[in-house]
């Protein structure tokens, strides 16, 4: 597993509780509190503010998904975020 962790845990080769928890812990340490499991978004409470998760640039990038002709391809290029999941649900 990469030092950064895997954004979509469906891509983990050996899927078991240990690898899932290891991946979530790595991402949590880097303040990457959102992680995909296929179409599901896991959110780990950071117990602090993470300002880079609420920028106007990130919001605009995520909102583009609702008008994109290939939204699932665009989803792979974006970091996991609640706005991506909500835009896909809206679409």
C-alpha positions in Angstrom: 0.0 0.0 0.0 1.2 3.5 -0.8 2.4 5.7 2.1 -0.5 8.0 1.4 -3.1 5.2 1.5 -5.6 4.1 -1.2 -8.5 6.4 -2.0 -10.8 3.7 -3.0 -10.5 0.6 -0.8 -12.1 -1.6 -3.6 -8.6 -1.4 -5.2 -6.9 -3.2 -2.3 -5.5 -6.5 -3.5 -5.9 -8.4 -0.2 -9.1 -7.2 1.4 -9.4 -8.0 5.1 -10.0 -6.1 8.3 -6.3 -5.5 8.9 -5.7 -3.9 5.5 -8.8 -1.8 5.7 -7.9 -0.5 9.1 -4.3 0.1 8.0 -5.4 2.1 5.0 -7.9 4.2 7.0 -5.2 4.9 9.7 -2.7 6.0 7.0 -5.2 8.3 5.4 -6.4 9.7 8.8 -2.8 10.6 9.8 -2.6 12.7 6.6 -5.9 14.4 7.4 -7.5 12.5 4.4 -10.7 11.8 6.3 -12.8 10.7 3.3 -12.2 7.3 1.8 -14.3 5.5 -0.9 -15.4 1.9 -0.7 -16.8 1.7 -4.2 -19.8 4.0 -4.3 -19.8 4.4 -0.5 -17.9 7.2 1.3 -16.4 6.6 4.7 -15.7 9.7 6.8 -13.4 9.6 9.9 -14.0 12.4 12.3 -10.7 14.3 12.6 -11.8 16.1 15.8 -10.4 19.3 14.4 -11.0 21.7 11.4 -9.3 20.6 8.2 -9.5 23.8 6.1 -8.3 22.3 2.8 -11.5 20.3 2.7 -13.7 23.4 2.3 -12.1 25.6 -0.3 -14.0 27.3 -3.1 -11.6 25.7 -5.7 -12.3 22.2 -4.4 -16.1 22.9 -4.3 -16.1 24.1 -8.0 -14.0 21.1 -9.1 -16.4 18.7 -7.4 -19.5 20.5 -8.7 -18.3 19.9 -12.3 -19.1 16.3 -11.9 -22.9 16.8 -12.2 -22.5 18.2 -15.8 -19.7 15.9 -17.0 -20.6 13.3 -19.7 -18.4 10.7 -17.9 -18.9 11.4 -14.2 -17.4 8.2 -12.9 -14.1 8.8 -14.8 -14.0 12.3 -13.3 -14.7 10.8 -9.9 -11.5 8.8 -10.2 -9.4 12.0 -10.8 -10.9 13.8 -7.7 -10.0 13.1 -4.1 -12.8 11.4 -2.1 -15.2 14.1 -0.8 -18.8 14.4 0.3 -19.4 16.9 -2.5 -18.5 14.4 -5.1 -20.9 11.8 -3.7 -23.7 14.3 -3.4 -23.2 15.6 -7.0 -23.3 12.0 -8.2 -26.5 11.4 -6.3 -28.0 14.6 -7.6 -27.1 13.6 -11.2 
